Amino acid sequence: MTSVEELRAEARRLMQTVGTVDDLRTKQELAERALELSQRAEALEKAIADPWILRANIDRYRSLLAPRALSDDQRRVVEELLADAERLLGKKAP
């Protein structure tokens, strides 16, 4: 699992890259990925502080994946969040 600090550092790096790219589509894709990484870092940080939140997030991520109503990009982000949360829960288990 990637740490909160690593996720934030990668998001910052992507946003710096946005400023050096001319192609608008590439800029948008980089900015979107930076936002996803920032959101992932925030979710992890909150989950680390409270195991109840961690378990609630796992349930929520699983329910989001069940109906297949998500776009491919949304599904990828939720799958990453779920994997992070399950790994973190495994570390917290006695």
C-alpha positions as CSV (number, residue, x, y, z in Angstrom):
1,M,0.0,0.0,0.0
2,T,1.2,3.5,-0.8
3,S,1.4,5.8,2.2
4,V,-0.5,9.0,2.6
5,E,2.7,11.0,2.1
6,E,3.5,9.1,-1.1
7,L,0.1,9.6,-2.5
8,R,0.2,13.4,-1.8
9,A,3.7,13.7,-3.2
10,E,2.6,12.0,-6.4
11,A,-0.4,14.2,-6.6
12,R,1.8,17.3,-6.3
13,R,4.2,16.0,-8.9
14,L,1.4,15.4,-11.3
15,M,0.1,18.9,-10.8
16,Q,3.5,20.4,-11.4
17,T,3.6,18.4,-14.6
18,V,0.3,19.8,-15.7
19,G,2.0,23.2,-15.9
20,T,4.6,21.9,-18.3
21,V,2.3,20.1,-20.7
22,D,0.7,21.9,-23.7
23,D,-1.9,19.3,-24.7
24,L,-5.2,20.1,-23.0
25,R,-6.4,16.5,-22.8
26,T,-3.2,15.4,-21.2
27,K,-3.5,18.3,-18.7
28,Q,-7.0,17.2,-17.8
29,E,-6.0,13.5,-17.4
30,L,-3.1,14.4,-15.2
31,A,-5.2,16.8,-13.1
32,E,-7.9,14.2,-12.7
33,R,-5.4,11.6,-11.5
34,A,-3.9,14.1,-9.1
35,L,-7.3,14.7,-7.6
36,E,-7.9,10.9,-7.3
37,L,-4.6,10.5,-5.5
38,S,-5.4,13.4,-3.1
39,Q,-8.8,11.9,-2.3
40,R,-7.3,8.5,-1.7
41,A,-4.7,10.1,0.7
42,E,-7.5,11.8,2.6
43,A,-9.6,8.7,2.8
44,L,-6.6,6.7,4.1
45,E,-5.7,9.4,6.6
46,K,-9.2,9.4,8.1
47,A,-9.3,5.6,8.1
48,I,-6.0,5.3,10.0
49,A,-7.5,7.5,12.8
50,D,-10.6,5.4,13.3
51,P,-11.1,1.7,12.6
52,W,-14.9,2.2,12.6
53,I,-14.5,4.5,9.6
54,L,-12.3,2.0,8.0
55,R,-14.9,-0.8,8.2
56,A,-17.7,1.6,7.1
57,N,-15.6,2.6,4.1
58,I,-14.9,-1.0,3.1
59,D,-18.7,-1.7,3.2
60,R,-19.4,1.4,1.2
61,Y,-16.7,0.7,-1.5
62,R,-18.1,-2.9,-1.9
63,S,-21.6,-1.6,-2.3
64,L,-20.4,0.9,-4.9
65,L,-18.8,-1.9,-6.9
66,A,-21.7,-4.2,-6.8
67,P,-24.3,-2.5,-9.2
68,R,-21.7,-1.9,-12.0
69,A,-23.1,1.7,-12.3
70,L,-19.7,3.3,-12.2
71,S,-17.6,4.4,-15.2
72,D,-14.3,2.5,-15.7
73,D,-12.3,5.4,-14.1
74,Q,-14.7,5.6,-11.1
75,R,-14.5,1.8,-10.7
76,R,-10.7,1.9,-10.8
77,V,-10.6,4.6,-8.1
78,V,-13.1,2.7,-5.8
79,E,-11.1,-0.6,-6.3
80,E,-7.9,1.2,-5.3
81,L,-9.6,2.7,-2.2
82,L,-11.1,-0.7,-1.3
83,A,-7.7,-2.4,-1.6
84,D,-6.0,0.3,0.5
85,A,-8.7,0.0,3.2
86,E,-8.6,-3.8,3.3
87,R,-4.8,-3.8,3.6
88,L,-5.0,-1.2,6.4
89,L,-7.6,-3.3,8.2
90,G,-5.4,-6.3,7.9
91,K,-2.6,-4.4,9.6
92,K,-4.9,-3.4,12.4
93,A,-6.3,-6.9,13.0
94,P,-5.0,-8.6,16.1
